[in-house]
Amino acid sequence: MSPLSSSRRAPARGSGLLEVLISMSILALAAVGAVMGMVAATRDVKDGQVLQGRRMLLESRIQRLWLGSKAELLSNAVNRPALFPPDIAFGTAPWVLDPSPPVAADVGTGAYFRVLPTGQVEPLTSVPVNTPCIASTPDAVLPKDVYCREILVTKGLPKDLPPASAALVPAGAQPFTVWTRVFRKGDSLERALIHSEVFVQ
């Protein structure tokens, strides 16, 4: 009887060990998931602060446009390119780096900036004018954590309007669109922040 009993208990001991191993594996996966979630949450908080700084670069430039001369903008307007402006590669015409002279304490001017993890924006006045903000530019000339601002002024509206809506534009009016985009050196087009503002002269 005893040999039979021990032969029956052996599978029970083996299955118990298997259950413990499975439980430990599940706990390990749960721990890894929790750690990854905490890392992702920390990154999202930091990214959110940086995003605020990037949006500030867009908004401050637009505020300057509202206060500036619209006639000068219109004189620099180009025909709307065949490719939708946000889809044009960085550093490619008709986009140009923000031509406004940089002022140390004014983030509404200049083309090069550093956005700190806290969201604070610092204009970089030491970068040579018209330094290409592309990945191939040496880090010694343009550090990889630098954010750049490009400007484009196109004639007309951002997109063609349906005939019914086009009739709402006053006769003789000259609408033009000011595009602004902010991106970090080495970023993809999808990560750029873009704003378009329509003015009528």
GROMACS elastic network, one bead per residue, 0.5 to 0.9 nm:
[ bonds ]
;  ai    aj funct       b0    kb
    1     4     6  0.52059   500
    1     5     6  0.61324   500
    1     6     6  0.87350   500
    2     6     6  0.61230   500
    2     7     6  0.84930   500
    3     6     6  0.52193   500
    3     7     6  0.61698   500
    3     8     6  0.86749   500
    4     7     6  0.51526   500
    4     8     6  0.63545   500
    4     9     6  0.88470   500
    5     8     6  0.51153   500
    5     9     6  0.63095   500
    5    10     6  0.88393   500
    6     9     6  0.50403   500
    6    10     6  0.61975   500
    7    10     6  0.54846   500
    7    11     6  0.75840   500
    8    11     6  0.63764   500
    8    12     6  0.73836   500
    9    12     6  0.51516   500
    9    13     6  0.64875   500
    9    14     6  0.88841   500
   10    13     6  0.52765   500
   10    14     6  0.63731   500
   10    15     6  0.87493   500
   11    14     6  0.50362   500
   11    15     6  0.60815   500
   11    16     6  0.85394   500
   12    15     6  0.52484   500
   12    16     6  0.62332   500
   12    17     6  0.88335   500
   13    16     6  0.51801   500
   13    17     6  0.64848   500
   13    18     6  0.88248   500
   14    17     6  0.52557   500
   14    18     6  0.63401   500
   14    19     6  0.87853   500
   15    19     6  0.62192   500
   15    20     6  0.87375   500
   16    19     6  0.51134   500
   16    20     6  0.63919   500
   16    21     6  0.87807   500
   17    20     6  0.51323   500
   17    21     6  0.63067   500
   17    22     6  0.87050   500
   18    21     6  0.51246   500
   18    22     6  0.62204   500
   18    23     6  0.86095   500
   19    22     6  0.50918   500
   19    23     6  0.61008   500
   19    24     6  0.85742   500
   20    23     6  0.50595   500
   20    24     6  0.61192   500
   20    25     6  0.85518   500
   21    24     6  0.51296   500
   21    25     6  0.61648   500
   21    26     6  0.86854   500
   22    25     6  0.50507   500
   22    26     6  0.62454   500
   22    27     6  0.86676   500
   23    26     6  0.51193   500
   23    27     6  0.62002   500
   23    28     6  0.85732   500
   24    27     6  0.50525   500
   24    28     6  0.60681   500
   24    29     6  0.85981   500
   25    28     6  0.50430   500
   25    29     6  0.62027   500
   25    30     6  0.85820   500
   26    29     6  0.51159   500
   26    30     6  0.61343   500
   26    31     6  0.86008   500
   27    31     6  0.61092   500
   27    32     6  0.86051   500
   28    31     6  0.50729   500
   28    32     6  0.61920   500
   28    33     6  0.85725   500
   29    32     6  0.51011   500
   29    33     6  0.61112   500
   29    34     6  0.85910   500
   30    33     6  0.50403   500
   30    34     6  0.61465   500
   30    35     6  0.86890   500
   31    34     6  0.50681   500
   31    35     6  0.62511   500
   31    36     6  0.86024   500
   32    35     6  0.51909   500
   32    36     6  0.61463   500
   32    37     6  0.85328   500
   33    36     6  0.50865   500
   33    37     6  0.60365   500
   33    38     6  0.86469   500
   34    37     6  0.50269   500
   34    38     6  0.62729   500
   34    39     6  0.87032   500
   35    38     6  0.51270   500
   35    39     6  0.62537   500
   35    40     6  0.86141   500
   36    39     6  0.50577   500
   36    40     6  0.60818   500
   36    41     6  0.85311   500
   37    40     6  0.50718   500
   37    41     6  0.60742   500
   37    42     6  0.85833   500
   38    41     6  0.50636   500
   38    42     6  0.61624   500
   38    43     6  0.85723   500
   39    42     6  0.51661   500
   39    43     6  0.61792   500
   39    44     6  0.86230   500
   40    43     6  0.50309   500
   40    44     6  0.60827   500
   40    45     6  0.86561   500
   41    44     6  0.50386   500
   41    45     6  0.62538   500
   41    46     6  0.86668   500
   42    45     6  0.52324   500
   42    46     6  0.63140   500
   42    47     6  0.85662   500
   43    46     6  0.51071   500
   43    47     6  0.59287   500
   43    48     6  0.84021   500
   44    48     6  0.59115   500
   44    49     6  0.86409   500
   45    48     6  0.50668   500
   45    49     6  0.64880   500
   45    50     6  0.88186   500
   46    49     6  0.52703   500
   46    50     6  0.63692   500
   46    51     6  0.85999   500
   46   117     6  0.59855   500
   46   118     6  0.72630   500
   46   119     6  0.83558   500
   47    50     6  0.50201   500
   47    51     6  0.59409   500
   47    52     6  0.86294   500
   47   117     6  0.76539   500
   47   119     6  0.88106   500
   48    52     6  0.63645   500
   48    53     6  0.88559   500
   48   119     6  0.81754   500
   49    52     6  0.52013   500
   49    53     6  0.66374   500
   49    54     6  0.89118   500
   49   116     6  0.85463   500
   49   117     6  0.64720   500
   49   118     6  0.56756   500
   49   120     6  0.83646   500
   50    53     6  0.50956   500
   50    54     6  0.63234   500
   50    55     6  0.87076   500
   50   115     6  0.63450   500
   50   116     6  0.67881   500
   50   117     6  0.57474   500
   50   118     6  0.67045   500
   50   120     6  0.78625   500
   50   121     6  0.88942   500
   51    54     6  0.50053   500
   51    55     6  0.61406   500
   51    56     6  0.85236   500
   51   115     6  0.89615   500
   51   119     6  0.72099   500
   52    55     6  0.51278   500
   52    56     6  0.62007   500
   52    57     6  0.88798   500
   52   119     6  0.59818   500
   52   120     6  0.86296   500
   53    56     6  0.50060   500
   53    57     6  0.66149   500
   53   115     6  0.61596   500
   53   116     6  0.80607   500
   53   118     6  0.84255   500
   53   120     6  0.60232   500
   53   121     6  0.58894   500
   54    57     6  0.52073   500
   54    58     6  0.68315   500
   54    59     6  0.89670   500
   54   115     6  0.72418   500
   54   119     6  0.79825   500
   54   121     6  0.80440   500
   54   147     6  0.82368   500
   54   182     6  0.67417   500
   54   183     6  0.80850   500
   54   193     6  0.75013   500
   55    58     6  0.51378   500
   55    59     6  0.61815   500
   55    60     6  0.84905   500
   55   182     6  0.82515   500
   55   193     6  0.74678   500
   56    59     6  0.50951   500
   56    60     6  0.58150   500
   56    61     6  0.83998   500
   56   107     6  0.79521   500
   56   108     6  0.86037   500
   56   121     6  0.81491   500
   57    60     6  0.54957   500
   57    61     6  0.63882   500
   57    62     6  0.88330   500
   57   107     6  0.62991   500
   57   108     6  0.65776   500
   57   109     6  0.89686   500
   57   113     6  0.87231   500
   57   121     6  0.80767   500
   57   149     6  0.77183   500
   57   181     6  0.88991   500
   57   182     6  0.72006   500
   58    61     6  0.54536   500
   58    62     6  0.63830   500
   58    63     6  0.88221   500
   58   108     6  0.80905   500
   58   149     6  0.81662   500
   58   180     6  0.65937   500
   58   181     6  0.70257   500
   58   182     6  0.69841   500
   58   193     6  0.79954   500
   58   194     6  0.77496   500
   58   195     6  0.69120   500
   59    62     6  0.51122   500
   59    63     6  0.61658   500
   59    64     6  0.87265   500
   59   108     6  0.80220   500
   59   195     6  0.86190   500
   60    63     6  0.51585   500
   60    64     6  0.64671   500
   60    65     6  0.88555   500
   60   106     6  0.86155   500
   60   107     6  0.65503   500
   60   109     6  0.82899   500
   61    64     6  0.52030   500
   61    65     6  0.64287   500
   61    66     6  0.89107   500
   61   107     6  0.77148   500
   61   109     6  0.69124   500
   61   180     6  0.80437   500
   62    66     6  0.63445   500
   62    67     6  0.88606   500
   62   108     6  0.80036   500
   62   178     6  0.87198   500
   62   180     6  0.81681   500
   62   195     6  0.87471   500
   62   197     6  0.78498   500
   63    66     6  0.51676   500
   63    67     6  0.66146   500
   63    68     6  0.87542   500
   63   108     6  0.78703   500
   64    67     6  0.52248   500
   64    68     6  0.60315   500
   64   108     6  0.66404   500
   64   109     6  0.85245   500
   65    69     6  0.74826   500
   65    70     6  0.76379   500
   65    73     6  0.86638   500
   65   178     6  0.88370   500
   66    69     6  0.81087   500
   66    70     6  0.81166   500
   67    70     6  0.87121   500
   68    72     6  0.85647   500
   68    73     6  0.88076   500
   69    72     6  0.56842   500
   69    73     6  0.69418   500
   70    73     6  0.50506   500
   70    74     6  0.61914   500
   70    75     6  0.86618   500
   70   199     6  0.77947   500
   70   200     6  0.85594   500
   70   201     6  0.71163   500
   71    74     6  0.50593   500
   71    75     6  0.62297   500
   71    76     6  0.88361   500
   71   201     6  0.73607   500
   72    75     6  0.51348   500
   72    76     6  0.65816   500
   72    77     6  0.89370   500
   73    76     6  0.52631   500
   73    77     6  0.64073   500
   73   153     6  0.70643   500
   73   176     6  0.86091   500
   73   178     6  0.82268   500
   74    77     6  0.50704   500
   74    78     6  0.86841   500
   74   153     6  0.76348   500
   74   154     6  0.84003   500
   74   155     6  0.77092   500
   74   174     6  0.85258   500
   74   175     6  0.87107   500
   74   176     6  0.68696   500
   74   201     6  0.78551   500
   75    78     6  0.85860   500
   76   152     6  0.89712   500
   76   153     6  0.67196   500
   76   154     6  0.83286   500
   77    80     6  0.87482   500
   77   152     6  0.78275   500
   77   155     6  0.55496   500
   77   176     6  0.72262   500
   77   177     6  0.82676   500
   77   178     6  0.85505   500
   78    81     6  0.82289   500
   78    94     6  0.77536   500
   78   152     6  0.83326   500
   78   153     6  0.63305   500
   78   155     6  0.57899   500
   79   153     6  0.86371   500
   79   154     6  0.55357   500
   79   155     6  0.53406   500
   79   156     6  0.80298   500
   80    83     6  0.83443   500
   80    84     6  0.82246   500
   80    85     6  0.80785   500
   80   153     6  0.84820   500
   80   154     6  0.51386   500
   80   155     6  0.60918   500
   80   156     6  0.75157   500
   80   157     6  0.86724   500
   80   158     6  0.80048   500
   80   159     6  0.89397   500
   81    84     6  0.67415   500
   81    85     6  0.69961   500
   81    94     6  0.77897   500
   81   154     6  0.81613   500
   82    85     6  0.84676   500
   83    86     6  0.83855   500
   83    87     6  0.66769   500
   83    88     6  0.67323   500
   84    87     6  0.55533   500
   84    88     6  0.69840   500
   84   158     6  0.85776   500
   84   159     6  0.86905   500
   85    88     6  0.54256   500
   85    89     6  0.88775   500
   85    94     6  0.86066   500
   85    95     6  0.81236   500
   85   152     6  0.82702   500
   85   158     6  0.87667   500
   85   179     6  0.80623   500
   86    89     6  0.81134   500
   86   179     6  0.87522   500
   86   181     6  0.81885   500
   86   189     6  0.76189   500
   86   190     6  0.89625   500
   86   192     6  0.86105   500
   86   194     6  0.71475   500
   87   189     6  0.70485   500
   87   190     6  0.88403   500
   88    91     6  0.86805   500
   88    92     6  0.67704   500
   88    93     6  0.82311   500
   88    94     6  0.87510   500
   88    95     6  0.81158   500
   88   189     6  0.82013   500
   89    92     6  0.56314   500
   89    93     6  0.86756   500
   89    95     6  0.88383   500
   89   188     6  0.88945   500
   89   189     6  0.70422   500
   90    93     6  0.86831   500
   90    95     6  0.77181   500
   90   132     6  0.88743   500
   90   133     6  0.73620   500
   90   134     6  0.68241   500
   90   150     6  0.83687   500
   90   183     6  0.86640   500
   90   188     6  0.88006   500
   90   189     6  0.75660   500
   91    94     6  0.88085   500
   91    95     6  0.66759   500
   91    96     6  0.68678   500
   91    97     6  0.76572   500
   91   132     6  0.62926   500
   91   133     6  0.64402   500
   91   134     6  0.67150   500
   91   150     6  0.81620   500
   92    95     6  0.57930   500
   92    96     6  0.74744   500
   93    96     6  0.65168   500
   93   152     6  0.88454   500
   94   151     6  0.88269   500
   94   152     6  0.65837   500
   94   153     6  0.85482   500
   94   154     6  0.89948   500
   95   150     6  0.62121   500
   95   151     6  0.57925   500
   95   153     6  0.83564   500
   95   179     6  0.87827   500
   96    99     6  0.75922   500
   96   130     6  0.86179   500
   96   149     6  0.86381   500
   96   150     6  0.53506   500
   96   151     6  0.54471   500
   96   152     6  0.64677   500
   97   100     6  0.89150   500
   97   110     6  0.83974   500
   97   111     6  0.58320   500
   97   112     6  0.87859   500
   97   129     6  0.88553   500
   97   130     6  0.66604   500
   97   131     6  0.86920   500
   97   132     6  0.82850   500
   97   133     6  0.84327   500
   97   148     6  0.75429   500
   97   149     6  0.60089   500
   97   151     6  0.60097   500
   97   152     6  0.87550   500
   98   101     6  0.84141   500
   98   109     6  0.76158   500
   98   110     6  0.58623   500
   98   112     6  0.86248   500
   98   130     6  0.88655   500
   98   148     6  0.84377   500
   98   149     6  0.58503   500
   98   150     6  0.51223   500
   98   151     6  0.54608   500
   98   152     6  0.88286   500
   98   180     6  0.87360   500
   99   102     6  0.86200   500
   99   109     6  0.83171   500
   99   110     6  0.66725   500
   99   111     6  0.71478   500
   99   129     6  0.84955   500
   99   130     6  0.83665   500
   99   150     6  0.86407   500
   99   151     6  0.81634   500
  100   103     6  0.89512   500
  100   108     6  0.86667   500
  100   109     6  0.54678   500
  100   110     6  0.52989   500
  100   111     6  0.76823   500
  101   109     6  0.61921   500
  101   110     6  0.54138   500
  101   111     6  0.85067   500
  101   129     6  0.89847   500
  102   105     6  0.87889   500
  102   106     6  0.75262   500
  102   107     6  0.81129   500
  102   108     6  0.83655   500
  102   111     6  0.73191   500
  102   112     6  0.84690   500
  102   123     6  0.73847   500
  102   124     6  0.79025   500
  102   125     6  0.61001   500
  103   106     6  0.52961   500
  103   107     6  0.75625   500
  103   108     6  0.84185   500
  103   109     6  0.61216   500
  103   110     6  0.69921   500
  103   123     6  0.75562   500
  103   125     6  0.73742   500
  104   107     6  0.78244   500
  104   109     6  0.86944   500
  104   122     6  0.80012   500
  104   123     6  0.59543   500
  104   124     6  0.74719   500
  104   125     6  0.66204   500
  105   122     6  0.79826   500
  105   123     6  0.72420   500
  106   109     6  0.59343   500
  106   110     6  0.84673   500
  106   122     6  0.88502   500
  106   123     6  0.73624   500
  107   110     6  0.72563   500
  107   113     6  0.80438   500
  107   121     6  0.72226   500
  107   122     6  0.73291   500
  107   123     6  0.60334   500
  109   123     6  0.82282   500
  110   113     6  0.81005   500
  110   123     6  0.72600   500
  110   124     6  0.80507   500
  110   125     6  0.77393   500
  110   148     6  0.88624   500
  110   149     6  0.77998   500
  111   123     6  0.81701   500
  111   124     6  0.82073   500
  111   125     6  0.89478   500
  111   129     6  0.83648   500
  111   130     6  0.85084   500
  111   147     6  0.81464   500
  111   148     6  0.53599   500
  111   150     6  0.69464   500
  112   122     6  0.88163   500
  112   123     6  0.61888   500
  112   124     6  0.54182   500
  112   125     6  0.74608   500
  112   127     6  0.71969   500
  112   133     6  0.86810   500
  112   146     6  0.65869   500
  112   147     6  0.58158   500
  112   149     6  0.66228   500
  113   121     6  0.67225   500
  113   122     6  0.55483   500
  113   124     6  0.50936   500
  113   125     6  0.84345   500
  113   145     6  0.89269   500
  113   146     6  0.57083   500
  113   147     6  0.50773   500
  113   148     6  0.63070   500
  113   149     6  0.82953   500
  114   120     6  0.83314   500
  114   121     6  0.58487   500
  114   122     6  0.51271   500
  114   123     6  0.64383   500
  114   124     6  0.68810   500
  114   145     6  0.68171   500
  114   146     6  0.51160   500
  114   147     6  0.58735   500
  114   148     6  0.87546   500
  115   118     6  0.80006   500
  115   119     6  0.60058   500
  115   120     6  0.58031   500
  115   122     6  0.63790   500
  115   123     6  0.88068   500
  115   145     6  0.81173   500
  115   146     6  0.75753   500
  115   147     6  0.71409   500
  116   119     6  0.53270   500
  116   120     6  0.52796   500
  116   121     6  0.63611   500
  116   122     6  0.78468   500
  117   120     6  0.73689   500
  118   121     6  0.88755   500
  124   127     6  0.62670   500
  124   146     6  0.85371   500
  125   128     6  0.79464   500
  125   129     6  0.89121   500
  126   129     6  0.88629   500
  127   130     6  0.86528   500
  127   131     6  0.71782   500
  127   141     6  0.71832   500
  127   142     6  0.68944   500
  128   131     6  0.57963   500
  128   141     6  0.81767   500
  128   142     6  0.89186   500
  129   132     6  0.89493   500
  130   133     6  0.84694   500
  131   134     6  0.88994   500
  131   137     6  0.80152   500
  131   141     6  0.80016   500
  131   142     6  0.75676   500
  132   135     6  0.87896   500
  132   136     6  0.86482   500
  132   137     6  0.65837   500
  132   142     6  0.84230   500
  133   136     6  0.84632   500
  133   137     6  0.68930   500
  133   142     6  0.74666   500
  133   146     6  0.85172   500
  133   147     6  0.82769   500
  133   148     6  0.64830   500
  133   149     6  0.89956   500
  133   183     6  0.89390   500
  133   184     6  0.81042   500
  133   185     6  0.57328   500
  133   186     6  0.81951   500
  134   137     6  0.57400   500
  134   184     6  0.88875   500
  134   185     6  0.56817   500
  134   186     6  0.61951   500
  134   187     6  0.87121   500
  135   138     6  0.78430   500
  135   139     6  0.87991   500
  135   144     6  0.78665   500
  135   185     6  0.58980   500
  135   187     6  0.82187   500
  136   139     6  0.86834   500
  136   186     6  0.84679   500
  137   140     6  0.84624   500
  137   141     6  0.69467   500
  137   142     6  0.64951   500
  137   143     6  0.87119   500
  137   144     6  0.89793   500
  137   185     6  0.88472   500
  138   141     6  0.54474   500
  138   142     6  0.62033   500
  138   143     6  0.75321   500
  138   144     6  0.85576   500
  139   144     6  0.58514   500
  140   143     6  0.61921   500
  142   145     6  0.84400   500
  142   146     6  0.69273   500
  142   185     6  0.82965   500
  143   146     6  0.57014   500
  143   185     6  0.79918   500
  144   147     6  0.84817   500
  144   184     6  0.75895   500
  144   185     6  0.55756   500
  144   186     6  0.71041   500
  145   184     6  0.65351   500
  145   185     6  0.66062   500
  145   186     6  0.87843   500
  146   183     6  0.85993   500
  146   184     6  0.57886   500
  146   185     6  0.60311   500
  147   182     6  0.67203   500
  147   183     6  0.54458   500
  147   185     6  0.61935   500
  148   181     6  0.82292   500
  148   182     6  0.56404   500
  148   183     6  0.55820   500
  148   184     6  0.61127   500
  148   185     6  0.71656   500
  149   180     6  0.70217   500
  149   181     6  0.57161   500
  149   183     6  0.67995   500
  149   184     6  0.89594   500
  150   179     6  0.81917   500
  150   180     6  0.58218   500
  150   181     6  0.54456   500
  150   182     6  0.66118   500
  150   183     6  0.86379   500
  151   178     6  0.72852   500
  151   179     6  0.57471   500
  151   181     6  0.67922   500
  152   177     6  0.81287   500
  152   178     6  0.58889   500
  152   180     6  0.65394   500
  152   181     6  0.88025   500
  153   176     6  0.69706   500
  153   177     6  0.56333   500
  153   179     6  0.61004   500
  153   180     6  0.88188   500
  154   157     6  0.78257   500
  154   158     6  0.79261   500
  154   176     6  0.57097   500
  154   177     6  0.52501   500
  154   178     6  0.65883   500
  154   179     6  0.79479   500
  155   158     6  0.85740   500
  155   174     6  0.79171   500
  155   175     6  0.66376   500
  155   177     6  0.63450   500
  155   178     6  0.89619   500
  156   159     6  0.80637   500
  156   160     6  0.83488   500
  156   174     6  0.70399   500
  156   177     6  0.63693   500
  156   198     6  0.83754   500
  156   200     6  0.89486   500
  157   160     6  0.66383   500
  157   161     6  0.79998   500
  157   175     6  0.63207   500
  157   176     6  0.58741   500
  157   177     6  0.57776   500
  157   198     6  0.66915   500
  157   199     6  0.88584   500
  158   176     6  0.81780   500
  158   177     6  0.62083   500
  158   178     6  0.89175   500
  158   179     6  0.89315   500
  158   196     6  0.76856   500
  158   197     6  0.87173   500
  158   198     6  0.78116   500
  160   163     6  0.89625   500
  160   166     6  0.81991   500
  161   164     6  0.79168   500
  161   165     6  0.58544   500
  161   166     6  0.54408   500
  162   165     6  0.53570   500
  162   166     6  0.60653   500
  162   167     6  0.88157   500
  163   166     6  0.50160   500
  163   167     6  0.64384   500
  164   167     6  0.56022   500
  164   168     6  0.75045   500
  165   168     6  0.54900   500
  165   169     6  0.76850   500
  166   169     6  0.57037   500
  167   170     6  0.75095   500
  167   171     6  0.85267   500
  168   171     6  0.87988   500
  169   172     6  0.86599   500
  169   173     6  0.69975   500
  169   175     6  0.84827   500
  170   173     6  0.55229   500
  170   174     6  0.88539   500
  171   174     6  0.88096   500
  173   200     6  0.63687   500
  173   201     6  0.61131   500
  174   199     6  0.83039   500
  174   200     6  0.54882   500
  174   201     6  0.51294   500
  175   198     6  0.67425   500
  175   199     6  0.56034   500
  175   201     6  0.62041   500
  176   197     6  0.84545   500
  176   198     6  0.57647   500
  176   199     6  0.55037   500
  176   200     6  0.63373   500
  176   201     6  0.79841   500
  177   196     6  0.64850   500
  177   197     6  0.55899   500
  177   199     6  0.62476   500
  177   200     6  0.87381   500
  178   195     6  0.82292   500
  178   196     6  0.55670   500
  178   197     6  0.52019   500
  178   198     6  0.63309   500
  178   199     6  0.77009   500
  179   194     6  0.71577   500
  179   195     6  0.57874   500
  179   197     6  0.65350   500
  179   198     6  0.88217   500
  180   193     6  0.82464   500
  180   194     6  0.56908   500
  180   195     6  0.52465   500
  180   196     6  0.63240   500
  180   197     6  0.85388   500
  181   192     6  0.64728   500
  181   193     6  0.53842   500
  181   195     6  0.63012   500
  181   196     6  0.87027   500
  182   192     6  0.57034   500
  182   193     6  0.52389   500
  182   194     6  0.66079   500
  182   195     6  0.89948   500
  183   186     6  0.84305   500
  183   187     6  0.64920   500
  183   188     6  0.83902   500
  183   189     6  0.81678   500
  183   191     6  0.70003   500
  183   193     6  0.65288   500
  183   194     6  0.88971   500
  184   187     6  0.54224   500
  184   188     6  0.87225   500
  184   191     6  0.84936   500
  184   192     6  0.76790   500
  185   188     6  0.89535   500
  187   190     6  0.80409   500
  187   191     6  0.62622   500
  187   192     6  0.72958   500
  188   191     6  0.55715   500
  188   192     6  0.70807   500
  189   192     6  0.54516   500
  189   193     6  0.88515   500
  190   193     6  0.83260   500
